Amino acid sequence: MLLRFFQISILLVCFSLLTGCRLSELPVFWTATPTPTVPTRTPTVTPSPSPTPTVTMTPSASPPFTRTPSPTTTPTITRTPTITRTPTLTPTITSTPTLNPYAILLRIAEPGPMSKVISPIDFTFYVSPDFTGQTRIQLIGEDGRQLYTKVFKTFKLPDSASRVQHKIDFEIRGAAEVARLQVSTMDKYGRMQAFNSLRLLLLSVGENQLNPSLPAVERVLLRVPKKGAEIRGGALNIEGEIQPVNNEPVILELYDTVGNLLGSRLLAIAPDGQAYQPFTTIVPYKVEKTVPARLVIRQDDDRIAGLAYLYSLELQISP
């Protein structure tokens, strides 16, 4: 291969001389001479055994490393408190008297309020056993005149109210007139003990147009005093509920057996439909000895002169 390279070089020189050209003017062609690849053999290195170093532990002044043991989880025991029952003092319950609105002294069953009626009026009412006796029915015109009056005696029944039916004849001057139909009873001393009433529209001609009856409940409900209670100290405490008839004052009076007024009190209680209104008051009185008395609670009519309603209760009054 080297021989061939020399031969080519000699040929080039001769050619230059023949042509008269300078060698420096000739283009130079570089031929890459391939470099022979000599395979390189990687020597296999056999590791010689290395001596195992001997580690000599030098004692140190500090204490050797102590492995801290992992904390062991100790179960937490929660003590459930023992519940000791402490005896509770039972409060003393003061019994509040039960109010009974159905214990009606004097109830008008028919006709209903502001019914349109012609003569005669079919009148039905009931009298409580403790309030029978002399009974009076009256029909009062709007100017206060008496259109009808009837007095008779009712009798006590063992376990029920006395039912009374009566026909009331009347005459009026005009075609129609507002009137008050009322019924009352008297005790053995001649004191009024119950009174109830309602208004009607009287017609000279036509036919009856009856309205529903009033609710079958008593208007006055007393917690204190109770029937027959003995009152001392010159002051009568009264507590209860009332269903006022109208806006007229509620009058509380205390009478002895001969009709003497022992004490009185006026209350202003506005009606609220058919709802009961609570009230508390004191009626002062003065007596020299223990006497039977009657507590009266009443209201006047706000259109036709006279009573509209009356409730009463018998008591014993002492100094």
PAZAPA-4460 file (N, C-alpha, C; in steps of 0.05 Angstrom, whole numbers, plus 32768, in hexadecimal, padded with zeros to 4 digits):
% residues 319
    n_x    n_y    n_z   ca_x   ca_y   ca_z    c_x    c_y    c_z   seq   type   mol
   8011   7FE8   8000   8000   8000   8000   8011   8019   8000     1      M     A
   8027   8019   800F   803A   802F   800F   8047   8032   7FF4     2      L     A
   804C   801C   7FE8   8059   801C   7FCD   8047   802A   7FB9     3      L     A
   802F   8025   7FBA   801C   8031   7FA7   801B   804F   7FAC     4      R     A
   801D   8057   7FC4   801C   8074   7FCB   8034   8081   7FBF     5      F     A
   804B   8076   7FC0   8064   8081   7FB4   8062   8082   7F96     6      F     A
   8056   806E   7F8B   8054   806E   7F6D   8043   8085   7F64     7      Q     A
   802D   808A   7F71   801C   80A0   7F69   802A   80BA   7F6D     8      I     A
   8039   80BD   7F81   8048   80D6   7F86   805C   80DC   7F71     9      S     A
   806A   80C8   7F67   807E   80CB   7F52   8071   80D3   7F38    10      I     A
   805A   80C7   7F33   804B   80CE   7F1A   8043   80EB   7F1B    11      L     A
   803B   80F5   7F31   8033   8111   7F33   804A   8123   7F2E    12      L     A
   8060   811D   7F39   8078   812F   7F35   8080   8130   7F18    13      V     A
   8080   8119   7F0B   8087   8118   7EEE   8073   8128   7EDE    14      C     A
   805B   8126   7EE5   8047   8135   7ED6   804B   8152   7ED9    15      F     A
   8054   815B   7EF0   8058   8177   7EF5   806F   8181   7EE5    16      S     A
   8083   8173   7EE3   809A   817C   7ED4   8094   817E   7EB7    17      L     A
   8085   816B   7EAD   807F   816B   7E90   806E   8183   7E89    18      L     A
   805D   818A   7E99   804B   81A0   7E92   8056   81BB   7E9A    19      T     A
   806B   81BC   7EA7   8078   81D5   7EAD   806B   81E4   7EC3    20      G     A
   805C   81D7   7ED1   804E   81E5   7EE7   805C   81E0   7F00    21      C     A
   8059   81F4   7F10   8066   81F2   7F2A   8055   81E0   7F3C    22      R     A
   8062   81D3   7F4C   8055   81C0   7F5E   8043   81CE   7F72    23      L     A
   804C   81E7   7F76   803C   81F5   7F8A   8021   81FE   7F7F    24      S     A
   801F   81FF   7F63   8007   8208   7F57   7FF3   81F1   7F54    25      E     A
   7FFD   81D9   7F57   7FEC   81C3   7F53   7FDA   81BF   7F6B    26      L     A
   7FC3   81B7   7F65   7FB1   81B2   7F7C   7FBA   819A   7F8B    27      P     A
   7FB7   819D   7FA3   7FC0   8187   7FB5   7FA8   8176   7FBC    28      V     A
   7FAA   815D   7FB7   7F95   814B   7FBE   7F9D   813B   7FD5    29      F     A
   7F8E   813C   7FEB   7F94   812D   8003   7F83   8114   8004    30      W     A
   7F92   80FF   8004   7F84   80E6   8005   7F84   80DB   8021    31      T     A
   7F6E   80D6   802C   7F6C   80CD   8048   7F77   80B1   8049    32      A     A
   7F8C   80B0   8058   7F98   8096   805B   7F8A   8087   8071    33      T     A
   7F80   8072   806B   7F71   8064   8081   7F84   805A   8095    34      P     A
   7F7C   805F   80AE   7F8D   8056   80C4   7F85   803A   80CB    35      T     A
   7F99   802A   80CA   7F93   800E   80CF   7F88   800B   80EB    36      P     A
   7F73   7FFB   80ED   7F65   7FF7   8107   7F72   7FDF   8114    37      T     A
   7F7E   7FE5   812A   7F8C   7FD0   8139   7F7A   7FC8   8150    38      V     A
   7F72   7FB0   814F   7F60   7FA8   8165   7F6E   7FA9   817F    39      P     A
   7F61   7FB6   8191   7F6C   7FB9   81AC   7F60   7FA4   81BE    40      T     A
   7F72   7F97   81CA   7F69   7F81   81DC   7F69   7F8B   81F8    41      R     A
   7F51   7F88   8204   7F4D   7F92   821F   7F57   7F7C   8232    42      T     A
   7F6B   7F84   8241   7F76   7F6F   8253   7F61   7F68   8268    43      P     A
   7F5F   7F50   826F   7F4D   7F46   8284   7F5B   7F4A   829F    44      T     A
   7F4F   7F5A   82AF   7F5B   7F5F   82C9   7F4E   7F4C   82DD    45      V     A
   7F5F   7F3D   82E9   7F56   7F2B   82FE   7F5B   7F37   8319    46      T     A
   7F45   7F3F   8326   7F4A   7F4D   8340   7F57   7F3A   8354    47      P     A
   7F6A   7F45   835F   7F78   7F36   8374   7F69   7F3A   838E    48      S     A
   7F68   7F26   839E   7F59   7F29   83B7   7F65   7F3E   83C9    49      P     A
   7F53   7F50   83D2   7F5D   7F66   83E3   7F5A   7F5C   8400    50      S     A
   7F6E   7F63   840F   7F6D   7F5B   842B   7F56   7F6A   8439    51      P     A
   7F47   7F5B   8449   7F31   7F68   8458   7F3C   7F79   846F    52      T     A
   7F35   7F93   846E   7F41   7FA5   8483   7F36   7F9D   849E    53      P     A
   7F47   7F9E   84B0   7F40   7F98   84CC   7F39   7FB2   84DA    54      T     A
   7F20   7FB4   84E4   7F18   7FCD   84F2   7F1B   7FC9   850F    55      V     A
   7F2B   7FDA   851A   7F30   7FD9   8537   7F20   7FEE   8545    56      T     A
   7F0E   7FE6   8556   7EFD   7FF9   8565   7F0D   8005   857C    57      M     A
   7F0F   8020   857B   7F1D   802E   8590   7F09   8036   85A4    58      T     A
   7F0C   802E   85BC   7EF8   8037   85D1   7EF7   8055   85D3    59      P     A
   7EE0   805F   85D6   7EDB   807C   85D8   7ED2   8083   85F3    60      S     A
   7ED7   809C   85FB   7ECF   80A5   8615   7EB1   80A8   8617    61      A     A
   7EA4   80AD   85FF   7E87   80B1   85FF   7E7A   8095   8600    62      S     A
   7E63   8093   860C   7E56   8079   860E   7E4E   806F   85F3    63      P     A
   7E50   8055   85EF   7E49   804A   85D5   7E2C   8051   85CE    64      P     A
   7E27   8051   85B3   7E0C   8057   85A9   7DF8   8042   85B3    65      F     A
   7DE4   804D   85C0   7DCF   803B   85CA   7DB6   803E   85BA    66      T     A
   7DAD   8029   85AF   7D94   802A   859F   7D7C   802E   85B1    67      R     A
   7D6E   8043   85AA   7D56   8049   85BA   7D3F   8037   85B0    68      T     A
   7D35   8027   85C2   7D1F   8015   85B9   7D07   8024   85B0    69      P     A
   7CFA   801A   859B   7CE1   8027   8592   7CCC   8026   85A8    70      S     A
   7CBE   803D   85AB   7CAA   803E   85C0   7C94   8029   85BB    71      P     A
   7C8D   801C   85D0   7C77   8008   85CE   7C5D   8016   85D4    72      T     A
   7C4A   8012   85C2   7C30   801F   85C6   7C20   8012   85DC    73      T     A
   7C1C   8021   85F1   7C0D   8017   8607   7BF0   801F   8604    74      T     A
   7BDD   800C   8604   7BC1   8014   8601   7BB8   8026   8619    75      P     A
   7BAA   803B   8611   7B9F   804D   8625   7B85   8043   8630    76      T     A
   7B83   8040   8649   7B6A   8036   8655   7B5B   804D   8660    77      I     A
   7B43   8052   8654   7B32   8068   865E   7B1E   805D   8671    78      T     A
   7B1E   8068   8689   7B0C   805E   869D   7AF1   806C   8699    79      R     A
   7ADC   805C   8696   7AC1   8066   8695   7AB8   806E   86B0    80      T     A
   7AB1   8087   86B4   7AA8   808F   86CF   7A8F   8080   86D8    81      P     A
   7A8F   8078   86F0   7A78   806B   86FB   7A63   8081   8702    82      T     A
   7A4B   807E   86F7   7A36   8091   86FC   7A28   808B   8715    83      I     A
   7A2A   809D   8728   7A1C   8099   8741   7A03   80AA   8740    84      T     A
   79EC   809D   8742   79D3   80AB   8741   79CE   80BA   875B    85      R     A
   79CC   80D4   8758   79C5   80E4   8770   79A7   80E7   8772    86      T     A
   799C   80DF   8788   797F   80E1   878A   7976   80FE   8786    87      P     A
   7962   8102   8774   7957   811C   876E   793F   8121   8780    88      T     A
   7940   8139   878B   7929   8140   879C   7911   8146   878B    89      L     A
   78FC   8138   878F   78E3   813C   8780   78D6   8155   878A    90      T     A
   78D2   8169   8778   78C5   8182   8781   78A8   817D   878A    91      P     A
   78A1   818C   879D   7885   818B   87A6   7873   8199   8792    92      T     A
   7861   818A   8786   7850   8195   8772   7836   81A0   877F    93      I     A
   7832   81B9   877B   781A   81C6   8786   7804   81C3   8771    94      T     A
   77F0   81B5   8778   77DA   81AF   8765   77CB   81C9   875F    95      S     A
   77CA   81CF   8745   77BA   81E6   873B   779E   81DC   8736    96      T     A
   778A   81E9   8742   776F   81E0   873D   7768   81E0   8720    97      P     A
   775C   81CA   8717   7754   81C7   86FC   773B   81D8   86F6    98      T     A
   773C   81E7   86E1   7725   81F7   86D9   7713   81E7   86C7    99      L     A
   76F9   81E8   86CE   76E6   81D8   86BE   76D2   81EC   86B1   100      N     A
   76D6   81F2   8698   76C4   8205   868B   76A8   81FA   8686   101      P     A
   76A5   81E0   868A   768B   81D4   8684   7678   81D3   869C   102      Y     A
   7682   81DC   86B2   7671   81DF   86CA   7662   81F9   86C8   103      A     A
   764D   81F9   86B9   763E   8211   86B2   7627   8216   86C6   104      I     A
   7626   822E   86D0   7610   8234   86E3   75F5   8235   86D6   105      L     A
   75F5   8244   86C0   75DB   824A   86B2   75E1   824D   8695   106      L     A
   75D9   8239   8685   75E0   8239   8668   75C7   823C   8657   107      R     A
   75C9   824F   8644   75B4   8252   8630   75BA   8241   8618   108      I     A
   75A9   822D   8613   75AD   821B   85FD   75A3   8225   85E2   109      A     A
   758B   8231   85E3   757F   823D   85CB   756B   8252   85D2   110      E     A
   7568   8266   85C2   7575   826B   85A7   7592   8274   85AB   111      P     A
   75A1   8276   8594   75BC   8281   8595   75BC   829F   8594   112      G     A
   75D3   82AB   859A   75D4   82C9   859B   75CE   82D5   8580   113      P     A
   75BF   82EB   8582   75B6   82FB   856B   75A6   82EB   8556   114      M     A
   7598   82D7   8560   7585   82C9   854F   756E   82DB   8548   115      S     A
   7562   82D8   8531   754A   82E7   8529   7532   82D5   8530   116      K     A
   7522   82E0   8542   750C   82CF   854C   74F1   82DE   854B   117      V     A
   74DC   82CF   8547   74C1   82D9   8549   74B4   82CD   8562   118      I     A
   749E   82D8   856A   7490   82CF   8582   7480   82B6   857B   119      S     A
   7480   82A1   858C   748F   829F   85A6   74AB   8295   85A2   120      P     A
   74BD   829B   85B5   74D8   8292   85B4   74DA   8277   85C3   121      I     A
   74E6   8263   85B6   74EC   824A   85C4   7506   824D   85D3   122      D     A
   7503   824E   85ED   751A   8253   85FF   7521   823A   860F   123      F     A
   753B   8231   860D   7545   821A   861C   755E   8222   862B   124      T     A
   755F   821B   8645   7577   8220   8655   757A   820A   8669   125      F     A
   7593   8209   8675   759A   81F5   8689   75A3   8203   86A3   126      Y     A
   759B   81F8   86BA   75A3   8204   86D4   75B3   81EF   86E3   127      V     A
   75CB   81F7   86EC   75DB   81E5   86FC   75CD   81DD   8716   128      S     A
   75D2   81C4   8721   75C3   81BB   8739   75C5   81CE   8751   129      P     A
   75DD   81DA   8755   75E1   81EC   876C   75D5   8208   8768   130      D     A
   75CA   820D   8751   75C0   8228   874B   75A2   8228   8743   131      F     A
   7594   8213   8749   7577   8212   8745   756A   8223   875B   132      T     A
   7550   8228   8758   7541   8238   876B   752F   824A   875C   133      G     A
   752B   8262   8768   751A   8275   875A   7527   827E   8740   134      Q     A
   7518   827B   872A   7523   8280   870F   7512   8295   8701   135      T     A
   7520   82A7   86F3   7512   82BD   86E6   751B   82BF   86C9   136      R     A
   7508   82BF   86B6   750D   82C3   869A   7502   82DF   8693   137      I     A
   7513   82EE   8684   750A   8309   867C   7513   830E   865F   138      Q     A
   7503   831E   8651   7509   8328   8637   7509   8346   8639   139      L     A
   7520   8353   8634   7523   8370   8638   7527   837D   861D   140      I     A
   7516   8391   8616   7518   83A0   85FD   7531   83B2   85FD   141      G     A
   7537   83BC   85E5   754F   83CD   85E3   754D   83E7   85F2   142      E     A
   7535   83F0   85F9   7532   8408   8609   7530   8401   8627   143      D     A
   7533   83E8   862E   7532   83E1   864B   7517   83D7   8655   144      G     A
   7503   83D8   8644   74E8   83CF   864D   74E7   83B1   864E   145      R     A
   74D7   83A6   8660   74D4   8389   8663   74BE   8380   864F   146      Q     A
   74C6   836F   863D   74B4   8363   8629   74A8   8349   8633   147      L     A
   74B6   833C   8646   74AC   8323   8651   74BA   831E   866C   148      Y     A
   74AB   8313   867F   74B6   830B   8699   74A8   82F2   86A2   149      T     A
   74B7   82DF   86AC   74AC   82C6   86B7   74BD   82BD   86CF   150      K     A
   74B0   82B9   86E6   74BE   82B0   86FE   74B3   8294   8706   151      V     A
   74C4   8282   870B   74BC   8267   8713   74D4   825A   8722   152      F     A
   74D0   8242   872B   74E4   8234   873B   74EF   821C   872C   153      K     A
   7509   821A   872C   7516   8202   8721   7520   81F1   8738   154      T     A
   7522   81D6   8732   7529   81C3   8747   7543   81B5   8741   155      F     A
   7551   81AE   8755   756A   81A1   8753   7567   8184   874C   156      K     A
   7577   817C   8738   7578   8160   8730   7592   8154   873C   157      L     A
   7592   813A   8742   75A9   812E   8751   75C3   8131   8742   158      P     A
   75C5   812A   8729   75DF   8129   871C   75E0   8139   8702   159      D     A
   75CD   8149   86FC   75CE   8158   86E3   75C0   8173   86E5   160      S     A
   75C5   8183   86D1   75B8   819D   86D1   759A   819B   86CA   161      A     A
   758B   81AE   86D3   756E   81AE   86CD   756A   81BB   86B2   162      S     A
   755B   81AE   86A1   7555   81B8   8686   753A   81C5   8687   163      R     A
   7539   81DE   867C   7520   81ED   867C   751A   81F6   8660   164      V     A
   7502   81F1   8657   74F8   81FB   863D   74E0   820D   8642   165      Q     A
   74E0   8223   8634   74CB   8237   8639   74C6   8247   861F   166      H     A
   74AC   824E   861B   74A4   825E   8604   749F   827B   860E   167      K     A
   74AB   828E   85FF   74AA   82AA   8607   749A   82B9   85F1   168      I     A
   7483   82C4   85F9   7473   82D5   85E7   747B   82F2   85EA   169      D     A
   747B   8300   85D4   7482   831D   85D5   7474   832C   85BF   170      F     A
   7473   8346   85C3   7469   8359   85AE   747C   8371   85AD   171      E     A
   7482   837A   8595   7493   8391   8592   7485   83A6   8581   172      I     A
   748E   83BF   8582   7480   83D5   8575   7487   83D6   8557   173      R     A
   74A0   83D1   8551   74A9   83D3   8535   74AB   83B7   8528   174      G     A
   74BA   83B8   8511   74BD   839F   8502   74D2   838D   8510   175      A     A
   74E6   8399   851C   74FC   838A   8529   7507   839A   8540   176      A     A
   7512   838C   8554   751E   8399   856B   7533   8387   8578   177      E     A
   7549   8393   8581   755D   8384   858F   7553   8382   85AC   178      V     A
   7556   836A   85B8   754E   8365   85D4   7562   8353   85E2   179      A     A
   7560   8353   85FC   7572   8341   860C   7560   832C   8619   180      R     A
   7566   8313   8614   7558   82FC   8621   756A   82F4   8638   181      L     A
   755F   82F3   8650   7570   82ED   8668   7562   82DA   867B   182      Q     A
   7572   82CB   868A   7567   82B8   869E   7579   82BA   86B6   183      V     A
   756D   82B9   86CE   757C   82BB   86E7   7570   82A9   86FC   184      S     A
   7580   82A2   8710   7576   8293   8727   757E   82A1   8741   185      T     A
   756E   829C   8756   7574   82A9   8770   7579   8293   8785   186      M     A
   7589   829A   8799   758E   8286   87AF   7578   8289   87C4   187      D     A
   757B   827A   87DA   7566   827B   87EF   7565   8295   87FE   188      K     A
   757A   82A5   87FC   757A   82BF   8809   7570   82D6   87F6   189      Y     A
   7568   82CE   87DE   755F   82E2   87CB   7575   82F0   87BC   190      G     A
   758E   82E6   87BE   75A5   82F2   87AF   75A6   82E4   8793   191      R     A
   75AD   82F4   877F   75B0   82E9   8764   75C9   82D8   8765   192      M     A
   75C7   82BF   875B   75DD   82AC   875B   75E8   82A4   8740   193      Q     A
   75D7   82A8   872B   75E0   82A3   870F   75CF   82B4   86FC   194      A     A
   75DC   82BD   86E7   75CE   82CD   86D3   75DC   82C9   86B8   195      F     A
   75CC   82C5   86A3   75D7   82C3   8688   75C4   82D0   8674   196      N     A
   75CE   82D9   865E   75BD   82E7   864B   75C9   82E7   862F   197      S     A
   75B9   82EE   861C   75C3   82F2   8600   75AF   8305   85F2   198      L     A
   75B8   8310   85DC   75A8   8323   85CD   759B   8314   85B6   199      R     A
   7582   831D   85AF   7573   8313   8599   7569   832A   8588   200      L     A
   7562   8323   856F   7554   8336   855E   7538   832D   855B   201      L     A
   7526   833C   8568   7509   8335   8568   74FC   833F   854E   202      L     A
   74EC   832D   8542   74DE   8334   8529   74C0   8334   852F   203      L     A
   74B2   8347   8524   7495   8347   8527   7488   8333   8513   204      S     A
   7494   8330   84FC   748A   831C   84E9   74A2   830E   84DC   205      V     A
   749D   82F8   84CF   74B3   82EA   84C2   74B6   82CE   84CC   206      G     A
   74CE   82C4   84CD   74D4   82AA   84D7   74EE   82AA   84E6   207      E     A
   74F2   8295   84F7   750A   8294   8508   7523   828E   84F7   208      N     A
   7538   829B   84FE   7553   8296   84F2   7566   8293   850A   209      Q     A
   756A   827A   8512   7579   8275   852B   7597   8272   8525   210      L     A
   75A6   827E   8537   75C3   827B   8536   75CC   8265   8549   211      N     A
   75E5   825B   8546   75EF   8247   8558   75F0   8251   8575   212      P     A
   75EE   823E   8587   75EF   8245   85A4   760B   824E   85AC   213      S     A
   760C   825C   85C2   7626   8263   85CE   7635   824A   85D6   214      L     A
   7650   824A   85D7   765F   8233   85E0   7656   822B   85FD   215      P     A
   7655   8211   8601   764B   8207   861B   7661   8208   8630   216      A     A
   766A   8220   8637   767F   8223   864B   7678   823A   865E   217      V     A
   7682   8239   8676   767E   824F   8689   7692   8265   8684   218      E     A
   7689   827E   8687   769A   8295   8682   76AF   829A   8697   219      R     A
   76A9   8293   86B0   76BB   8298   86C6   76C5   827D   86D1   220      V     A
   76E0   827B   86D3   76EC   8263   86DE   76FF   826C   86F5   221      L     A
   76F9   8263   870D   7708   826C   8725   771B   8256   872F   222      L     A
   7734   825D   8734   7747   824B   8741   7744   824F   875F   223      R     A
   7744   8267   8768   773F   826E   8784   772D   8287   8785   224      V     A
   771B   8287   8798   7715   8272   87AB   7704   825C   87A0   225      P     A
   7701   8246   87AF   76EF   8231   87A8   76D5   8233   87B8   226      K     A
   76C0   8225   87AE   76A6   8226   87BB   76A8   821E   87D8   227      K     A
   769C   822F   87EA   769B   8229   8806   76B5   822F   8815   228      G     A
   76C9   823A   8808   76E2   8240   8816   76DE   8255   882B   229      A     A
   76ED   8253   8841   76EC   8267   8857   7703   827B   8852   230      E     A
   76FC   8294   8851   770F   82A9   884B   7714   82B9   8865   231      I     A
   772D   82BE   886A   7735   82CD   8882   7748   82E4   887B   232      R     A
   774A   82F7   888E   775E   830C   888A   7755   8326   887D   233      G     A
   773B   8328   8876   7731   8341   886B   7738   8345   884E   234      G     A
   7742   8331   8840   7748   8333   8823   7742   8319   8815   235      A     A
   7732   831B   8800   772A   8303   87F1   773B   8303   87D7   236      L     A
   774D   82EF   87D5   775E   82EC   87BD   774E   82DC   87A9   237      N     A
   774E   82E7   8790   773F   82DA   877B   7752   82D6   8763   238      I     A
   7752   82BE   8759   7762   82B8   8742   7753   82A6   872F   239      E     A
   7753   82AC   8715   7744   829B   8702   7746   82A6   86E6   240      G     A
   7733   829E   86D6   7732   82A6   86BA   7715   82AE   86B3   241      E     A
   7712   82C0   86A0   76F8   82CA   8699   76F6   82CD   867B   242      I     A
   76E0   82C8   8670   76DA   82CE   8654   76C6   82E5   8654   243      Q     A
   76D0   82FE   8652   76BE   8315   8655   76A8   8315   863F   244      P     A
   7691   8320   8647   767B   8323   8634   7680   833B   8621   245      V     A
   768B   8350   862D   768F   8369   861D   76A5   8379   862B   246      N     A
   76A7   8392   8624   76BC   83A3   862F   76B4   83B1   8649   247      N     A
   769D   83AB   8653   7695   83B7   866D   76A6   83AC   8684   248      E     A
   76AA   83BC   8699   76BA   83B2   86B0   76AF   8398   86BB   249      P     A
   76C2   8387   86C5   76BA   836F   86D4   76B8   8377   86F1   250      V     A
   76A1   8373   86FD   769B   837C   8718   769B   8364   872B   251      I     A
   76AB   8365   8740   76AD   8350   8754   76A1   835B   876E   252      L     A
   768E   834D   877A   7680   8357   8792   767D   8340   87A6   253      E     A
   767D   8347   87BF   7679   8334   87D5   7661   833C   87E6   254      L     A
   764D   832B   87E7   7634   8331   87F6   7630   831D   880D   255      Y     A
   7625   8327   8822   761C   8315   8838   7600   830B   8832   256      D     A
   75F4   82FC   8845   75DA   82EF   8840   75C3   8302   883E   257      T     A
   75C6   831A   8849   75B0   832E   8848   75B4   8342   8832   258      V     A
   75C9   833E   8822   75CD   8350   880B   75DF   8367   8810   259      G     A
   75ED   8368   8827   7600   837E   882D   761A   8379   881C   260      N     A
   7623   838F   8811   763C   838D   8801   7654   838E   8814   261      L     A
   7664   8379   8814   767B   8377   8826   7695   8381   8819   262      L     A
   7696   8380   87FF   76AE   8389   87F1   76AA   8387   87D3   263      G     A
   76BA   8396   87C3   76B7   8396   87A6   76D1   839D   8798   264      S     A
   76D2   8397   877F   76E9   839D   876E   76E0   839E   8751   265      R     A
   76EC   83B0   8741   76E7   83B2   8725   7700   83AB   8715   266      L     A
   76FC   839C   8700   7712   8394   86EF   770C   839B   86D2   267      L     A
   7720   83A5   86C3   771D   83AB   86A7   772A   8395   8697   268      A     A
   771A   8384   868B   7724   836C   867C   7717   836D   8661   269      I     A
   7726   8371   864C   771B   8372   8631   7717   8356   8626   270      A     A
   7701   8352   8619   76FC   8337   860D   770F   8332   85F6   271      P     A
   7715   8319   85F1   7726   8310   85DB   7718   82F8   85CD   272      D     A
   7703   82FF   85BF   76F3   82EA   85B3   76E7   82D8   85C8   273      G     A
   76EC   82BE   85C6   76E2   82AB   85D9   76F8   82A0   85EB   274      Q     A
   770F   82AF   85EC   7726   82A7   85FC   7722   82AF   8619   275      A     A
   772C   829F   862B   772B   82A6   8648   7743   82B9   864E   276      Y     A
   773D   82CD   8660   7751   82E0   8669   7757   82DA   8686   277      Q     A
   7770   82D6   868D   7777   82D1   86A9   7775   82EB   86B9   278      P     A
   776E   82E8   86D2   776D   8300   86E4   7773   82F8   8700   279      F     A
   777E   830B   8710   7783   8307   872C   777D   8322   873A   280      T     A
   776E   8320   8750   7767   8339   875E   7762   8332   877B   281      T     A
   775E   8347   878B   7758   8345   87A8   7740   8356   87AE   282      I     A
   772D   834B   87BB   7715   835A   87C4   7717   835D   87E2   283      V     A
   771C   8376   87EC   771D   837A   8809   7701   837A   8815   284      P     A
   76FF   8370   882D   76E5   836F   883B   76E9   8374   8859   285      Y     A
   76D3   8378   8867   76D5   837C   8884   76BB   8371   8890   286      K     A
   76C0   835D   88A2   76AA   8351   88B1   76B3   834D   88CE   287      V     A
   769F   834C   88E0   76A6   8348   88FD   76A4   832B   8906   288      E     A
   7697   831B   88F5   7695   82FE   88FC   7693   82EE   88E2   289      K     A
   7694   82D4   88E4   7692   82C3   88CC   7675   82C4   88C2   290      T     A
   7672   82CA   88A8   7658   82CB   889C   7658   82BD   8881   291      V     A
   7641   82B1   8879   763F   82A7   885E   763F   82BE   884A   292      P     A
   764D   82BB   8834   764E   82D1   8821   764D   82C5   8805   293      A     A
   7647   82D6   87F2   7646   82CE   87D6   7658   82E1   87C5   294      R     A
   766C   82D5   87B7   767C   82E5   87A5   766E   82E6   878A   295      L     A
   766A   82FE   8780   765C   8302   8766   7670   830F   8753   296      V     A
   7671   8303   873A   7681   830F   8724   766E   8314   870D   297      I     A
   766C   832D   8704   7658   8334   86F0   7662   8349   86DD   298      R     A
   7653   834B   86C6   7657   835F   86B2   763C   836A   86A9   299      Q     A
   763C   8384   86A4   7623   8391   8699   7622   838F   867B   300      D     A
   760A   8392   8670   7606   8393   8653   7610   83AE   8649   301      D     A
   761D   83AE   8632   7628   83C8   8628   7615   83D5   8613   302      D     A
   75FC   83C9   8610   75E9   83D5   85FE   75CE   83DA   860B   303      R     A
   75C3   83C6   8619   75A9   83C8   8626   75AF   83C8   8644   304      I     A
   75A3   83DB   8652   75A8   83DE   866F   75A2   83C4   867E   305      A     A
   75B4   83BE   8690   75B0   83A6   86A1   75C8   8393   869F   306      G     A
   75C5   837C   86AC   75DA   8368   86AC   75DD   835A   8692   307      L     A
   75F5   8350   868D   75FA   833F   8676   7601   8323   8680   308      A     A
   760F   8321   8697   7619   8307   86A1   761F   830A   86BF   309      Y     A
   761B   82F3   86CE   7622   82F3   86EA   762A   82D6   86F2   310      L     A
   763F   82D5   8702   7649   82BC   870D   764C   82C0   872B   311      Y     A
   7647   82AB   873B   764A   82AE   8758   7654   8295   8765   312      S     A
   765E   8298   877E   766A   8282   878D   7665   8288   87AB   313      L     A
   765D   8273   87BA   7659   8276   87D7   7672   8272   87E6   314      E     A
   7677   8283   87FA   768F   8282   880B   7688   8286   8828   315      L     A
   769B   8282   8839   7699   8289   8856   76AE   829F   885B   316      Q     A
   76A5   82B6   8864   76B6   82CD   8868   76BB   82D1   8887   317      I     A
   76D4   82D2   888E   76DB   82D6   88AB   76ED   82EF   88AD   318      S     A
   76EE   82FA   88C5   76FF   8312   88C9   771C   830C   88C3   319      P     A
***
